[in-house]
């Protein structure tokens, strides 16, 4: 089992989209990349913590590769938008790949390069070492699933 953490706008929809993919064993939403070890939704919403809303995936690399996850990541949002995913605006909604190790970093750089070539160099996605990950509050977990109408 491996983990990866991805920021692609508001975390509810990506969690919903990833959870049904073969090889994804667990999804969890949270916050990553900020300056403090602990944060809350209310603090992240101010845009002052440096954290991004993220989805954290636990996956079976024998069933889905990290590169395949990144391919889905780039197709699930608009990576050419800086610090937003319409209609959500702010640094907490940025596009970012948080890598766990050097292998993930290299894979992220390769996939980003491929997509950047396809999108005429307009990619705004950051690639960073994971830091200060916090699981989001329970009411955010599986939010769409819990609130289907």
Sine and cosine of phi, psi and omega as CSV:
sin_phi,cos_phi,sin_psi,cos_psi,sin_omega,cos_omega
0.00,0.00,0.61,-0.79,0.06,-1.00
-0.77,-0.64,0.25,-0.97,0.06,-1.00
-0.82,-0.57,0.49,-0.87,0.18,-0.98
-0.54,-0.84,0.43,-0.90,-0.08,-1.00
-0.75,-0.66,0.82,-0.58,-0.12,-0.99
-0.76,-0.66,0.67,-0.75,0.07,-1.00
-0.94,-0.35,0.84,-0.54,0.01,-1.00
-0.51,-0.86,0.80,0.60,-0.01,-1.00
1.00,-0.02,-0.32,-0.95,0.04,-1.00
-0.80,0.60,0.72,-0.69,-0.16,-0.99
-0.97,0.23,-0.22,0.97,-0.08,-1.00
-0.90,0.43,-0.76,0.65,-0.06,-1.00
-0.93,0.37,-0.71,0.70,0.05,-1.00
-0.85,0.52,-0.63,0.77,0.03,-1.00
-0.87,0.50,-0.72,0.70,0.01,-1.00
-0.87,0.49,-0.68,0.73,-0.03,-1.00
-0.93,0.37,-0.65,0.76,-0.05,-1.00
-0.97,0.25,-0.53,0.85,-0.17,-0.99
-0.88,0.47,-0.41,0.91,-0.04,-1.00
-1.00,-0.06,-0.02,1.00,-0.05,-1.00
-0.98,0.20,0.71,-0.70,0.03,-1.00
-0.83,0.55,0.73,-0.68,0.01,-1.00
0.99,-0.11,-0.28,0.96,0.08,-1.00
-0.99,0.12,0.90,-0.44,-0.09,-1.00
-1.00,-0.03,-0.51,0.86,-0.06,-1.00
-0.41,-0.91,0.61,-0.79,0.14,-0.99
-0.84,-0.54,0.51,-0.86,0.04,-1.00
-0.47,-0.88,0.66,-0.75,0.05,-1.00
-0.97,-0.22,0.47,-0.88,-0.03,-1.00
-0.17,-0.98,-0.41,-0.91,-0.06,-1.00
-0.72,-0.70,0.63,-0.78,0.00,-1.00
-0.50,-0.87,0.37,-0.93,0.15,-0.99
1.00,-0.04,-0.05,1.00,-0.04,-1.00
-1.00,0.09,-0.02,-1.00,-0.09,-1.00
-1.00,0.07,-0.32,0.95,-0.04,-1.00
-0.95,-0.32,0.50,-0.87,-0.03,-1.00
-0.94,0.34,-0.49,0.87,-0.01,-1.00
-0.80,-0.60,0.62,-0.78,0.07,-1.00
-0.45,-0.90,0.15,-0.99,0.00,-1.00
-0.78,-0.62,0.24,-0.97,0.04,-1.00
-0.84,0.55,-0.70,0.71,-0.02,-1.00
-0.87,0.49,-0.65,0.76,0.03,-1.00
-0.93,0.37,-0.68,0.73,-0.01,-1.00
-0.89,0.45,-0.60,0.80,-0.01,-1.00
-0.88,0.48,-0.38,0.93,0.03,-1.00
-0.94,0.33,-0.37,0.93,-0.05,-1.00
0.99,0.17,0.13,0.99,-0.08,-1.00
-0.98,-0.21,-0.08,1.00,-0.08,-1.00
-1.00,0.03,-0.35,0.94,-0.09,-1.00
1.00,0.08,-0.10,1.00,0.02,-1.00
-0.98,0.21,0.49,-0.87,0.15,-0.99
-0.93,-0.37,0.50,-0.86,0.17,-0.99
-0.95,0.32,0.75,-0.67,-0.09,-1.00
-0.71,-0.71,0.36,-0.93,0.22,-0.98
-0.92,-0.40,0.75,-0.66,0.02,-1.00
-0.95,-0.31,0.80,-0.60,-0.06,-1.00
-0.93,-0.38,0.67,-0.74,0.22,-0.98
-0.95,-0.31,0.80,-0.59,-0.11,-0.99
-0.66,-0.75,0.40,-0.92,0.06,-1.00
-1.00,-0.09,0.95,-0.30,-0.08,-1.00
-0.92,0.39,-0.19,0.98,0.10,-1.00
-0.98,0.18,-0.26,0.97,-0.01,-1.00
-0.93,-0.38,-0.47,0.88,0.05,-1.00
-0.53,-0.85,0.77,-0.64,-0.02,-1.00
-1.00,0.09,0.34,-0.94,0.08,-1.00
-0.88,0.47,-0.62,0.78,0.03,-1.00
-0.89,0.46,-0.61,0.79,0.05,-1.00
-0.91,0.41,-0.64,0.77,0.06,-1.00
-0.87,0.50,-0.68,0.74,0.01,-1.00
-0.92,0.39,-0.58,0.81,0.08,-1.00
-0.87,0.50,-0.71,0.70,0.06,-1.00
-0.89,0.45,-0.68,0.73,0.02,-1.00
-0.80,0.60,-0.77,0.63,-0.04,-1.00
-0.93,0.38,-0.42,0.91,0.00,-1.00
-1.00,0.04,-0.28,0.96,-0.05,-1.00
-1.00,0.06,-0.20,0.98,-0.02,-1.00
-0.51,-0.86,0.05,-1.00,0.02,-1.00
-0.99,-0.14,0.99,-0.13,-0.06,-1.00
-0.96,0.27,0.01,1.00,0.03,-1.00
-1.00,-0.02,-0.10,0.99,0.03,-1.00
-1.00,0.01,0.73,-0.68,0.02,-1.00
-1.00,-0.07,0.80,-0.60,0.09,-1.00
0.81,0.59,0.65,0.76,0.07,-1.00
-0.13,-0.99,0.39,-0.92,0.28,-0.96
-0.66,-0.75,0.94,-0.33,-0.13,-0.99
-0.74,0.67,0.77,-0.64,0.14,0.99
-0.99,-0.10,0.11,0.99,-0.05,-1.00
-1.00,0.10,0.79,-0.61,-0.07,-1.00
-0.82,-0.57,0.68,-0.73,0.04,-1.00
0.64,-0.77,0.34,-0.94,-0.05,-1.00
-0.89,0.46,-0.40,0.91,0.02,-1.00
-0.93,0.36,-0.20,0.98,0.00,-1.00
-0.95,-0.31,0.30,0.95,-0.04,-1.00
-0.93,0.37,0.23,-0.97,0.09,-1.00
-0.99,-0.11,0.86,-0.51,-0.05,-1.00
-0.42,-0.91,0.63,-0.77,0.11,-0.99
-0.96,-0.29,0.88,-0.48,0.05,-1.00
-0.98,-0.18,0.93,-0.37,-0.06,-1.00
-1.00,0.02,0.48,-0.88,-0.01,-1.00
-1.00,-0.05,-0.52,0.86,-0.08,-1.00
-0.47,-0.88,0.05,-1.00,-0.07,-1.00
-0.90,0.43,-0.56,0.83,0.03,-1.00
-0.89,0.45,-0.71,0.70,0.05,-1.00
-0.89,0.45,-0.62,0.78,0.01,-1.00
-0.87,0.49,-0.73,0.68,-0.01,-1.00
-0.90,0.44,-0.68,0.74,0.05,-1.00
-0.88,0.48,-0.68,0.74,0.00,-1.00
-0.89,0.46,-0.69,0.72,0.02,-1.00
-0.88,0.47,-0.65,0.76,0.00,-1.00
-0.91,0.42,-0.74,0.67,-0.04,-1.00
-0.93,0.37,-0.66,0.75,0.05,-1.00
-0.86,0.51,-0.68,0.74,0.00,-1.00
-0.87,0.49,-0.69,0.72,0.02,-1.00
-0.86,0.51,-0.73,0.68,-0.01,-1.00
-0.94,0.34,-0.58,0.81,0.01,-1.00
-0.90,0.44,-0.60,0.80,0.06,-1.00
-0.91,0.42,-0.66,0.75,0.01,-1.00
-0.92,0.40,-0.50,0.86,-0.08,-1.00
-0.96,-0.28,0.47,0.88,0.12,-0.99
0.81,0.59,0.62,0.78,0.09,-1.00
0.96,0.28,0.33,0.94,-0.09,-1.00
-0.99,-0.11,0.05,1.00,-0.03,-1.00
-0.88,0.47,0.71,-0.71,0.04,-1.00
-0.93,-0.38,0.13,0.99,-0.05,-1.00
-0.93,0.37,0.75,-0.66,0.10,-1.00
-1.00,-0.01,0.44,-0.90,0.13,-0.99
-0.81,-0.59,0.87,-0.50,-0.08,-1.00
-0.62,-0.78,0.45,-0.89,0.14,-0.99
-0.92,0.40,0.69,-0.73,0.01,-1.00
-0.87,0.49,0.72,-0.69,0.09,-1.00
-0.49,-0.87,0.53,-0.85,0.09,-1.00
0.76,0.64,0.75,0.66,0.09,-1.00
-0.96,0.29,0.71,-0.70,0.10,-0.99
-0.77,-0.64,0.75,-0.66,0.13,-0.99
-0.92,0.40,0.69,-0.72,0.04,-1.00
-0.95,0.32,0.27,-0.96,0.01,-1.00
-0.84,0.55,0.47,-0.88,-0.10,-0.99
-0.84,0.54,-0.59,0.81,-0.04,-1.00
-0.92,0.39,-0.26,0.96,0.07,-1.00
-1.00,0.07,-0.38,0.92,-0.04,-1.00
-0.93,0.37,0.77,-0.64,0.01,-1.00
0.79,0.61,0.61,0.79,-0.12,-0.99
-0.83,0.56,-0.75,0.66,-0.03,-1.00
-0.90,0.43,-0.68,0.73,0.04,-1.00
-0.86,0.51,-0.67,0.74,-0.01,-1.00
-0.95,0.32,-0.42,0.91,-0.15,-0.99
-0.89,-0.45,0.46,0.89,0.07,-1.00
-0.91,0.42,0.67,-0.74,0.00,-1.00
-0.83,-0.56,0.00,0.00,0.00,0.00
